[in-house]
Amino acid sequence: MSSNRCGHVSAQNPSTVGHLALAVFLFAAWALGGCAGGPPERAKYAARYPVGYVDRGVASWYGPGFHGRTTANGERYDMYKLTAAHRTLPMGSVVQVRSLTNGRRVTVRINDRGPFAKGRIIDLSLAAAKALRMTGKGTEHVEIKVVAYRGRRGAFGSLRVQVASFAVKVNARALAGRLRGEYQSVHIHVVELNSGRRYRVVVGPFTSERQAEAAADRLAVELGVEPLVVREVS
């Protein structure tokens, strides 16, 4: 199985905590040596968003370690159903995923958030990954297109930027303190993962995907990290 959801990796515990520069340096070191790829293509936003949304990038999958857990929209994750996680598409988006390697297609429903790894655009269930014949190698270059929307109109959720994720709470607090001088809303989201507790520093909200992407690009240059645009579940 590919997906340990490598984007859930965070800065390692430094010998002297509380120093923002060291925390950011360690996080950047992971980002450069981890699962990041080259600069992704920009997605295409249609007038009837989310229907018509198109993007290309790397798909991963997640299975046994998450089977039965609660997804972002409150459902129980069932790795044998055709579902997927996406960072920004509204819950209930129906997505056709096409392998750019073998041409196989599968249609999935978005019910979770992820993958939290730069360069990856969608995290598929085990059933969907099998349909694309990608379970062996773990990842696949794909094109995704939203073909329907079965969620509530006007309930897409706010766009935020996850600036960084830390294993050490004091490092997250230090970064959040610095960002509060530039952003009105800065939060630390605590999440429990298979690898342990993580503290995610998040800023926003933003009014559009383009605005959020611009902020993420700016933060990447200023801090040397790899921010991710994420939509909250309303």
N, C-alpha and C positions, 0 to 999 in steps of 0.2 A: 504494500500500500504506500502510496506516495505521501499522502497528506498527513504530516504531523503538523500541518498548518504552520509552516516555518515562520510566517509573519508573527507568530506568537512568541518568538524568541525576543528577548529584551537585553538591555545592558547588563553586564555581569556586575556582581557586587564588588566595588573597588575597595582597596584596603583602607582608604580614608574616605568616608562617605560625606555627602553634604556639599561637595565642591562641584558646582555646576559644570565648570570647564571639563573636569575629568569625566563626569557622567556623560556629557555630550560627546566627548572624544571616544569613549568606549562604545556608545551607541552607534556613532558613525563608523567605527571600525567594524562592528558587526554588519552594518548596512553594506559596506564595501566588499566584505568577504562572504556574505551570506547568500540568500537566494535572490538577490536583485539581478535584473537583466538590464538590457539597454533601454534607452528612452522609449516608452510605449507610444503607439499611435494615439492620436486624439479620437475619442469616440464621436459618432455623428448623432446629433440630437434632432429628432423630427418634430414637426409642429404639433403632432398628436401625442407627444411624449406621455407615457413611455413607449407606446406602439410606434414602431419604425426605428427605434434606437438600434444602432449597429456599432459593433466594436470588434477588434481583432486583438488577440494576445494569447497568453498561455493559460490553459485550464489545468486545474489539479483536482483531486478528489479526496473525500474523507469518509471513513467508514467505522469499523468496530470501536475505536476509542471514543466515538461520539454517539453511537447508536443508543437510542432511548433518552438522550438528553434533550432538554428544552431548547428549541430554536429561538431565534430573535423575535418571531411573531407569536410565540407561545405554544406552538405545536411541539409534539415529540418527534425528534428526528428519527426517521425510518430509512435506513440505508438501502432498503429494497424497493423504495418508491422513487419515481422520477422527479426529484427536486434538486435545488441548488442554492448556493449562497452567493450573493453579490453585494458589493459594498454600497452601491447607491440606487440600484433599481428598486422601485417601490414594491412592497410585498404584494404578491398576487400577479406579478408580471409573468407572462408565459413566454419562454425564450426557446427559440430553435438554435441548437448548437451544432455546428458543422465542423468536422475535422478537416483541416487544411492538408493533412497528410494522406488520408485514405478516402475522404469524401463522405464518410458515414455521418448520419444525422440523428439527433435525438431531441425531443421537446421536453422541457422541464419547467417546473413552477418555482419561482423564487419564494423561499420561506425562511431564509436565514441570512446573516451578515458574514462577509468574508470574501475572499481569502485575505488575511492580513499580512500579505507579502507583496512587496513592490514587484511589478512586472507580471503578476498573475491577475486575471480579470474575473474568473469564476471558479467556484469550488463545487464540483459535482458530487452527487450521491454515488454510492457504489454501483447501483443499477444503471445510472446514466453513464458512468465511466465504462462499464462493461459493454454498453450499447455502442460506444465509440471504439471499443477494443484498445483502451489505453491503460488498463489496470496494471499491466506488466511494467511499462516504462514510467508510469506515475504521472506524467504530464503530457499535454498535447497542445499543439498550435491550433487554435480554433477561430472561427468567426461566430459571433453571437448576434441574434436579431430578435427583438421583441415582436411577437406576432399577435399578442392579445394581452388584455389586462383584466384580471378578475378580482381586483381589489376595490377599495372605496375611493371614489373620486374626491379630490380635495384633501386626501388623507395620506399624502406621500411621506410626510415627515421632514424635519429640518436637516439641512446639509451642514456638516461639521468637518473639521480637519483634525485627524489624529496626528499630533506632531511627533510623539515618541512614546515608547512603551518601556517601562522599567521594572526590574525585579525588586528594587530598593525604593521604599516610599519616600525617603528624604530627597532622593534625586529627582523624583517626580515633582515634589513640592518646590524644589529649587528652580526647576525649569518653569513651572507654573507661575511662580513669583516674578520671574523675569518677563514672561509673556503678558502678565496683567498690566504692565506699563504700555502695551501696544494694542491689546484687545480687551474689549469690554467684558466679554464672557469667556472665562477660562475654567475648565473643570478637570478633575482627576476621576476617571472611571476605574473602579476596582473590578477585576474579572478573575475568576478561578478557572485555571486551565489544567490540563493533565500534567504540565510541567511546573505547576505552582501558581501562586498569586502574581498578578501583574497590575501595574498602575499606569494607565494610559492617560496622557495629557492631551486634552481636546480643546480646540478653540472654535468659535462660531457663535451663532449660526450665520450662514451665507444665503443670499437670495437666489443664486443660480449656480449650476455646475461650473460654469466658466469662472465665476468669481471665486469659488472655492478652489478650483484648480490653480488659479493665479496666486492665491494665498499660499497654497501648498508649494508651488514653485519658488516663491519668495522665501519661505521658511527653510526650504532645502538649501538654498544658497547661503542664507544668513547663519544657519546652525549646523550645516553639514550632515543633516539627517534625511530620512526618506519619509516625509509625511504622506498620509493616505486620506483621500476624501471619503467620508462615510455618511450615509443618510440614517438618521434616527428613525425608529419605528414609532409612529404616532398612535 
